[in-house]
Amino acid sequence: MELRHLRYFIAVAEELHFGRAAQALGISQPPLSQQIQVLEQEVGARLFERTNRRVELSEAGRLFLDEARQVLAQVDKAADVARRAQRGELGELKIGFTSSAPFNSSIPQAIFAFRQRFPEVRLKLREMSSTQVAEALLDESIQVGIMRPLPLPDSLSVVELLREPLVVVLGSKHPLVAGSEAGLQLATLAHEPFVFFPRSYGSGLYAQLLTLARDVGFTPHFAQEAGEAMTIIGLVAAGLGVSVLPASYQRMRIDGVVYRPLLDPEAVSAVWLAQRTDQRSPMARAFVELLTRKAEL
């Protein structure tokens, strides 16, 4: 039994006339009659009562008609699902992001816009370090990554979504708070204990802070490590040291903390949108296109 047999049968059942059904189907009448006979043989039941004057559905034909319509409807639905999946409108999209990325408004806005546009795509978001984002892209456990800059292999490609300044995080009672409203030079922090991400965490910010500090003649003393930015800010508030973080973290209002601009010219951190150069997922391509467009606005 072929799908065209069902379509032929439904056309005849609706017209109750072989000539009109053949015309609607765009075929001649004799082949249509032959195909209906083939279908009846396949089913093992007479689907139409034929006389010289009229064609009527048999009892078997009436019951078969409902089932045939359901079969074709399900086939059309399956084809629609395949087409929508090809366009990236269905399925699951796995995104890895570094913890600082969501604090910039353009990224949550883009995620919200993607969900509005593709409501049947399930977004699976995983928070991880920038190094972990790169590793997950390479082993294909995620399809898109939002990360801070790191050296990457040629098999990954990136688009810069945004650049934001770095700020100094100080306890509100720290001596450097007074008179520093306009900002601080990184060299001012040369003898301060730092609260920061551990080197093993794989944060792109760690490498950047080391580079900035060495450029002005010192190596930071990391007195306390924490894997979460909120914990870092809390430890600064507790007086355990100072820190340097992207300016978007200023949205985290924690008592006992003051933020000051970092005045060094290179004290700017980028956020990258990363994916495999051989990206095959239409959902991922749609997400990248939307996010890069949002970043340009």
Contacts in CASP RR format, 6 or more apart in sequence:
PFRMAT RR
TARGET T0000
AUTHOR 0000-0000-0000
METHOD contacts of the structure
MODEL  1
MELRHLRYFIAVAEELHFGRAAQALGISQPPLSQQIQVLEQEVGARLFER
TNRRVELSEAGRLFLDEARQVLAQVDKAADVARRAQRGELGELKIGFTSS
APFNSSIPQAIFAFRQRFPEVRLKLREMSSTQVAEALLDESIQVGIMRPL
PLPDSLSVVELLREPLVVVLGSKHPLVAGSEAGLQLATLAHEPFVFFPRS
YGSGLYAQLLTLARDVGFTPHFAQEAGEAMTIIGLVAAGLGVSVLPASYQ
RMRIDGVVYRPLLDPEAVSAVWLAQRTDQRSPMARAFVELLTRKAEL
1 39 0 8 1.000
1 42 0 8 1.000
1 43 0 8 1.000
3 71 0 8 1.000
3 72 0 8 1.000
3 75 0 8 1.000
4 35 0 8 1.000
5 35 0 8 1.000
5 36 0 8 1.000
5 38 0 8 1.000
5 39 0 8 1.000
5 42 0 8 1.000
6 39 0 8 1.000
6 68 0 8 1.000
6 71 0 8 1.000
6 72 0 8 1.000
7 25 0 8 1.000
7 72 0 8 1.000
8 21 0 8 1.000
8 25 0 8 1.000
8 32 0 8 1.000
8 35 0 8 1.000
8 36 0 8 1.000
8 39 0 8 1.000
9 36 0 8 1.000
9 39 0 8 1.000
9 47 0 8 1.000
9 64 0 8 1.000
9 65 0 8 1.000
9 68 0 8 1.000
10 65 0 8 1.000
10 68 0 8 1.000
10 69 0 8 1.000
10 72 0 8 1.000
11 21 0 8 1.000
11 24 0 8 1.000
11 25 0 8 1.000
12 18 0 8 1.000
12 21 0 8 1.000
12 32 0 8 1.000
12 36 0 8 1.000
12 48 0 8 1.000
12 55 0 8 1.000
13 47 0 8 1.000
13 48 0 8 1.000
13 57 0 8 1.000
13 61 0 8 1.000
13 65 0 8 1.000
14 21 0 8 1.000
15 21 0 8 1.000
15 24 0 8 1.000
16 54 0 8 1.000
16 55 0 8 1.000
16 56 0 8 1.000
16 57 0 8 1.000
17 55 0 8 1.000
18 29 0 8 1.000
18 32 0 8 1.000
18 33 0 8 1.000
18 36 0 8 1.000
18 55 0 8 1.000
19 29 0 8 1.000
19 32 0 8 1.000
21 32 0 8 1.000
22 28 0 8 1.000
22 29 0 8 1.000
22 32 0 8 1.000
25 32 0 8 1.000
36 47 0 8 1.000
36 48 0 8 1.000
39 47 0 8 1.000
40 46 0 8 1.000
40 47 0 8 1.000
40 48 0 8 1.000
43 60 0 8 1.000
43 64 0 8 1.000
45 58 0 8 1.000
45 60 0 8 1.000
45 61 0 8 1.000
45 64 0 8 1.000
46 58 0 8 1.000
46 60 0 8 1.000
47 57 0 8 1.000
47 58 0 8 1.000
47 60 0 8 1.000
47 61 0 8 1.000
47 64 0 8 1.000
48 55 0 8 1.000
48 56 0 8 1.000
48 57 0 8 1.000
48 58 0 8 1.000
48 61 0 8 1.000
49 55 0 8 1.000
49 56 0 8 1.000
49 57 0 8 1.000
49 58 0 8 1.000
57 65 0 8 1.000
81 90 0 8 1.000
84 90 0 8 1.000
84 120 0 8 1.000
85 91 0 8 1.000
85 282 0 8 1.000
86 282 0 8 1.000
87 282 0 8 1.000
87 286 0 8 1.000
88 118 0 8 1.000
88 121 0 8 1.000
88 281 0 8 1.000
88 282 0 8 1.000
88 283 0 8 1.000
88 285 0 8 1.000
88 286 0 8 1.000
89 118 0 8 1.000
89 120 0 8 1.000
89 121 0 8 1.000
89 283 0 8 1.000
90 120 0 8 1.000
90 121 0 8 1.000
91 120 0 8 1.000
91 121 0 8 1.000
91 122 0 8 1.000
91 283 0 8 1.000
92 121 0 8 1.000
92 122 0 8 1.000
92 123 0 8 1.000
92 124 0 8 1.000
92 283 0 8 1.000
93 121 0 8 1.000
93 122 0 8 1.000
93 123 0 8 1.000
93 124 0 8 1.000
93 143 0 8 1.000
93 144 0 8 1.000
93 281 0 8 1.000
93 283 0 8 1.000
93 284 0 8 1.000
93 287 0 8 1.000
94 124 0 8 1.000
94 126 0 8 1.000
94 141 0 8 1.000
94 142 0 8 1.000
94 143 0 8 1.000
94 144 0 8 1.000
95 123 0 8 1.000
95 124 0 8 1.000
95 125 0 8 1.000
95 126 0 8 1.000
95 142 0 8 1.000
95 143 0 8 1.000
95 144 0 8 1.000
95 145 0 8 1.000
95 146 0 8 1.000
95 287 0 8 1.000
96 125 0 8 1.000
96 126 0 8 1.000
96 127 0 8 1.000
96 128 0 8 1.000
96 133 0 8 1.000
96 136 0 8 1.000
96 142 0 8 1.000
96 144 0 8 1.000
96 145 0 8 1.000
96 146 0 8 1.000
97 107 0 8 1.000
97 125 0 8 1.000
97 126 0 8 1.000
97 127 0 8 1.000
97 128 0 8 1.000
97 133 0 8 1.000
97 145 0 8 1.000
97 146 0 8 1.000
97 147 0 8 1.000
98 127 0 8 1.000
98 128 0 8 1.000
98 129 0 8 1.000
98 130 0 8 1.000
98 133 0 8 1.000
98 146 0 8 1.000
98 147 0 8 1.000
98 148 0 8 1.000
98 203 0 8 1.000
98 271 0 8 1.000
99 127 0 8 1.000
99 129 0 8 1.000
99 228 0 8 1.000
99 229 0 8 1.000
100 148 0 8 1.000
100 205 0 8 1.000
100 229 0 8 1.000
100 245 0 8 1.000
100 246 0 8 1.000
100 248 0 8 1.000
100 249 0 8 1.000
100 271 0 8 1.000
101 107 0 8 1.000
101 146 0 8 1.000
101 147 0 8 1.000
101 271 0 8 1.000
102 108 0 8 1.000
103 246 0 8 1.000
103 248 0 8 1.000
103 249 0 8 1.000
103 251 0 8 1.000
103 252 0 8 1.000
104 162 0 8 1.000
104 164 0 8 1.000
104 248 0 8 1.000
104 271 0 8 1.000
106 161 0 8 1.000
106 162 0 8 1.000
106 294 0 8 1.000
106 295 0 8 1.000
106 297 0 8 1.000
107 146 0 8 1.000
107 161 0 8 1.000
107 271 0 8 1.000
107 291 0 8 1.000
109 294 0 8 1.000
110 290 0 8 1.000
110 291 0 8 1.000
110 294 0 8 1.000
110 295 0 8 1.000
111 123 0 8 1.000
111 125 0 8 1.000
113 290 0 8 1.000
113 294 0 8 1.000
114 121 0 8 1.000
114 123 0 8 1.000
114 286 0 8 1.000
114 287 0 8 1.000
114 290 0 8 1.000
114 291 0 8 1.000
115 121 0 8 1.000
115 123 0 8 1.000
117 290 0 8 1.000
118 283 0 8 1.000
118 286 0 8 1.000
121 283 0 8 1.000
126 136 0 8 1.000
126 142 0 8 1.000
128 136 0 8 1.000
129 197 0 8 1.000
129 201 0 8 1.000
129 202 0 8 1.000
129 203 0 8 1.000
129 204 0 8 1.000
130 147 0 8 1.000
130 148 0 8 1.000
130 149 0 8 1.000
130 150 0 8 1.000
130 202 0 8 1.000
130 203 0 8 1.000
130 204 0 8 1.000
131 150 0 8 1.000
131 201 0 8 1.000
131 202 0 8 1.000
131 203 0 8 1.000
131 204 0 8 1.000
132 202 0 8 1.000
133 142 0 8 1.000
133 145 0 8 1.000
133 146 0 8 1.000
133 147 0 8 1.000
133 274 0 8 1.000
134 147 0 8 1.000
134 150 0 8 1.000
134 152 0 8 1.000
134 156 0 8 1.000
134 274 0 8 1.000
136 142 0 8 1.000
136 145 0 8 1.000
137 143 0 8 1.000
137 145 0 8 1.000
137 156 0 8 1.000
137 274 0 8 1.000
137 275 0 8 1.000
137 276 0 8 1.000
138 153 0 8 1.000
138 155 0 8 1.000
138 156 0 8 1.000
138 276 0 8 1.000
140 276 0 8 1.000
143 275 0 8 1.000
143 276 0 8 1.000
143 279 0 8 1.000
143 281 0 8 1.000
143 283 0 8 1.000
143 284 0 8 1.000
144 273 0 8 1.000
144 274 0 8 1.000
144 275 0 8 1.000
144 284 0 8 1.000
144 287 0 8 1.000
144 288 0 8 1.000
145 273 0 8 1.000
145 274 0 8 1.000
145 275 0 8 1.000
146 161 0 8 1.000
146 271 0 8 1.000
146 272 0 8 1.000
146 273 0 8 1.000
146 274 0 8 1.000
147 204 0 8 1.000
147 271 0 8 1.000
147 272 0 8 1.000
147 274 0 8 1.000
148 203 0 8 1.000
148 204 0 8 1.000
148 205 0 8 1.000
148 208 0 8 1.000
148 269 0 8 1.000
148 270 0 8 1.000
148 271 0 8 1.000
148 272 0 8 1.000
149 204 0 8 1.000
149 208 0 8 1.000
149 269 0 8 1.000
149 270 0 8 1.000
149 272 0 8 1.000
150 202 0 8 1.000
150 204 0 8 1.000
150 207 0 8 1.000
152 158 0 8 1.000
152 274 0 8 1.000
154 277 0 8 1.000
155 276 0 8 1.000
155 277 0 8 1.000
155 278 0 8 1.000
156 274 0 8 1.000
156 275 0 8 1.000
156 276 0 8 1.000
156 277 0 8 1.000
157 274 0 8 1.000
157 275 0 8 1.000
157 276 0 8 1.000
157 277 0 8 1.000
158 272 0 8 1.000
158 273 0 8 1.000
158 274 0 8 1.000
159 272 0 8 1.000
159 273 0 8 1.000
159 288 0 8 1.000
159 292 0 8 1.000
160 270 0 8 1.000
160 271 0 8 1.000
160 272 0 8 1.000
160 273 0 8 1.000
161 270 0 8 1.000
161 271 0 8 1.000
161 272 0 8 1.000
161 273 0 8 1.000
161 291 0 8 1.000
161 292 0 8 1.000
161 295 0 8 1.000
162 270 0 8 1.000
162 271 0 8 1.000
162 295 0 8 1.000
163 268 0 8 1.000
163 269 0 8 1.000
163 270 0 8 1.000
163 271 0 8 1.000
164 246 0 8 1.000
164 247 0 8 1.000
164 248 0 8 1.000
164 268 0 8 1.000
164 269 0 8 1.000
164 271 0 8 1.000
165 246 0 8 1.000
165 247 0 8 1.000
165 261 0 8 1.000
165 262 0 8 1.000
165 267 0 8 1.000
165 268 0 8 1.000
165 269 0 8 1.000
166 212 0 8 1.000
166 244 0 8 1.000
166 245 0 8 1.000
166 246 0 8 1.000
166 247 0 8 1.000
166 262 0 8 1.000
166 267 0 8 1.000
166 268 0 8 1.000
166 269 0 8 1.000
167 244 0 8 1.000
167 245 0 8 1.000
167 246 0 8 1.000
167 247 0 8 1.000
167 249 0 8 1.000
167 250 0 8 1.000
167 259 0 8 1.000
167 260 0 8 1.000
167 261 0 8 1.000
167 262 0 8 1.000
168 176 0 8 1.000
168 183 0 8 1.000
168 184 0 8 1.000
168 189 0 8 1.000
168 242 0 8 1.000
168 243 0 8 1.000
168 244 0 8 1.000
168 259 0 8 1.000
168 260 0 8 1.000
168 261 0 8 1.000
168 262 0 8 1.000
169 232 0 8 1.000
169 233 0 8 1.000
169 236 0 8 1.000
169 242 0 8 1.000
169 243 0 8 1.000
169 244 0 8 1.000
169 245 0 8 1.000
169 249 0 8 1.000
169 257 0 8 1.000
169 258 0 8 1.000
169 259 0 8 1.000
170 176 0 8 1.000
170 177 0 8 1.000
170 236 0 8 1.000
170 242 0 8 1.000
170 257 0 8 1.000
170 258 0 8 1.000
170 259 0 8 1.000
170 260 0 8 1.000
171 177 0 8 1.000
171 236 0 8 1.000
171 237 0 8 1.000
171 239 0 8 1.000
171 241 0 8 1.000
171 242 0 8 1.000
171 256 0 8 1.000
171 257 0 8 1.000
171 258 0 8 1.000
172 237 0 8 1.000
172 255 0 8 1.000
172 256 0 8 1.000
172 257 0 8 1.000
172 258 0 8 1.000
173 239 0 8 1.000
173 256 0 8 1.000
174 239 0 8 1.000
174 242 0 8 1.000
174 258 0 8 1.000
176 184 0 8 1.000
176 188 0 8 1.000
176 189 0 8 1.000
176 242 0 8 1.000
176 260 0 8 1.000
177 258 0 8 1.000
177 260 0 8 1.000
180 260 0 8 1.000
181 260 0 8 1.000
182 261 0 8 1.000
182 263 0 8 1.000
183 260 0 8 1.000
183 261 0 8 1.000
183 262 0 8 1.000
183 263 0 8 1.000
184 260 0 8 1.000
184 261 0 8 1.000
184 262 0 8 1.000
184 263 0 8 1.000
185 216 0 8 1.000
185 262 0 8 1.000
185 263 0 8 1.000
185 264 0 8 1.000
186 212 0 8 1.000
186 213 0 8 1.000
186 216 0 8 1.000
186 244 0 8 1.000
186 262 0 8 1.000
186 264 0 8 1.000
186 267 0 8 1.000
187 216 0 8 1.000
187 217 0 8 1.000
187 218 0 8 1.000
189 220 0 8 1.000
189 242 0 8 1.000
189 244 0 8 1.000
190 213 0 8 1.000
190 216 0 8 1.000
190 217 0 8 1.000
190 218 0 8 1.000
192 221 0 8 1.000
192 241 0 8 1.000
192 242 0 8 1.000
193 221 0 8 1.000
193 222 0 8 1.000
193 223 0 8 1.000
193 224 0 8 1.000
193 240 0 8 1.000
193 241 0 8 1.000
193 242 0 8 1.000
194 209 0 8 1.000
194 220 0 8 1.000
194 221 0 8 1.000
194 222 0 8 1.000
194 223 0 8 1.000
194 224 0 8 1.000
194 241 0 8 1.000
194 242 0 8 1.000
194 243 0 8 1.000
194 244 0 8 1.000
195 222 0 8 1.000
195 223 0 8 1.000
195 224 0 8 1.000
195 225 0 8 1.000
195 226 0 8 1.000
195 232 0 8 1.000
195 235 0 8 1.000
195 236 0 8 1.000
195 240 0 8 1.000
195 241 0 8 1.000
195 242 0 8 1.000
195 243 0 8 1.000
196 205 0 8 1.000
196 206 0 8 1.000
196 209 0 8 1.000
196 220 0 8 1.000
196 222 0 8 1.000
196 224 0 8 1.000
196 225 0 8 1.000
196 226 0 8 1.000
196 232 0 8 1.000
196 243 0 8 1.000
196 244 0 8 1.000
197 203 0 8 1.000
197 205 0 8 1.000
197 206 0 8 1.000
197 225 0 8 1.000
197 226 0 8 1.000
197 227 0 8 1.000
197 232 0 8 1.000
198 206 0 8 1.000
198 225 0 8 1.000
198 226 0 8 1.000
198 227 0 8 1.000
199 206 0 8 1.000
201 227 0 8 1.000
205 244 0 8 1.000
205 245 0 8 1.000
205 246 0 8 1.000
205 269 0 8 1.000
208 269 0 8 1.000
209 220 0 8 1.000
209 244 0 8 1.000
210 219 0 8 1.000
210 220 0 8 1.000
212 244 0 8 1.000
212 264 0 8 1.000
212 266 0 8 1.000
212 267 0 8 1.000
213 219 0 8 1.000
213 220 0 8 1.000
215 264 0 8 1.000
215 266 0 8 1.000
216 264 0 8 1.000
223 240 0 8 1.000
223 241 0 8 1.000
224 235 0 8 1.000
224 240 0 8 1.000
224 241 0 8 1.000
226 232 0 8 1.000
226 235 0 8 1.000
229 245 0 8 1.000
229 249 0 8 1.000
229 252 0 8 1.000
230 252 0 8 1.000
230 254 0 8 1.000
232 243 0 8 1.000
232 245 0 8 1.000
233 243 0 8 1.000
233 245 0 8 1.000
233 249 0 8 1.000
233 252 0 8 1.000
233 254 0 8 1.000
233 257 0 8 1.000
234 254 0 8 1.000
234 257 0 8 1.000
235 241 0 8 1.000
236 242 0 8 1.000
236 243 0 8 1.000
236 257 0 8 1.000
237 254 0 8 1.000
237 255 0 8 1.000
237 256 0 8 1.000
237 257 0 8 1.000
244 262 0 8 1.000
244 267 0 8 1.000
246 269 0 8 1.000
247 259 0 8 1.000
247 261 0 8 1.000
249 259 0 8 1.000
250 259 0 8 1.000
273 288 0 8 1.000
273 291 0 8 1.000
273 292 0 8 1.000
273 295 0 8 1.000
275 284 0 8 1.000
275 288 0 8 1.000
279 285 0 8 1.000
279 288 0 8 1.000
END
